[in-house]
Amino acid sequence: MTVGIRELKNNLSRYLERVKAGDHLEITDRGQVVAMVVPAGVSGEMSSLMKLVREDRASWAGGKPEGAAVPEKAAGKDVSKIVIEDRR
């Protein structure tokens, strides 16, 4: 879910309840994503995934993952397992 700074500020409690329920928030400033708010239990895993995005080793448009033509080799949990755990 994407939310602007002003909207988030005006309805912070409502958005935090949604995060507690498992939603992820992309916070925007003038249409540009500047931050993400995720449930506390997944922040470490999410930061690993977002690091790949920042390094241009992966891309994400906020939808369901489609996979890659040449899968990236990485240590740690499989992305598919992280996504499945996130959906629970």
MOTA-V779004 format. One record per residue. N is the residue number from 0. RES is the residue in one letter. OMEGA is omega in radians with two decimals (999 if undefined). Layout:
# MOTA-V779004
n->[N N]
res->[RES RES]
omega->[OMEGA OMEGA]
This chain:
# MOTA-V779004
n->[0 1 2 3 4 5 6 7 8 9 10 11 12 13 14 15 16 17 18 19 20 21 22 23 24 25 26 27 28 29 30 31 32 33 34 35 36 37 38 39 40 41 42 43 44 45 46 47 48 49 50 51 52 53 54 55 56 57 58 59 60 61 62 63 64 65 66 67 68 69 70 71 72 73 74 75 76 77 78 79 80 81 82 83 84 85 86 87]
res->[M T V G I R E L K N N L S R Y L E R V K A G D H L E I T D R G Q V V A M V V P A G V S G E M S S L M K L V R E D R A S W A G G K P E G A A V P E K A A G K D V S K I V I E D R R]
omega->[3.14 -3.14 3.08 -3.10 -3.10 3.13 3.12 -3.13 -3.09 -3.07 -3.04 -3.10 -3.14 -3.13 3.10 3.06 3.12 3.09 3.10 -3.14 3.07 3.12 3.03 -3.14 2.93 -3.11 -3.09 3.01 -3.09 3.06 3.13 3.11 -3.12 -3.12 3.04 3.05 -3.11 3.08 -3.04 -3.09 -3.08 -3.03 3.13 3.11 -3.12 -3.14 3.08 3.12 -3.12 3.07 3.09 3.11 -3.14 -3.14 -3.10 3.06 3.09 3.05 -3.13 3.12 3.09 -3.14 3.11 3.10 3.13 -3.11 -3.10 3.09 3.09 -3.09 3.11 3.07 -3.11 3.07 3.10 -3.11 3.02 3.12 -3.13 3.12 3.11 -3.14 3.13 3.11 -3.13 -3.10 -3.10 999]
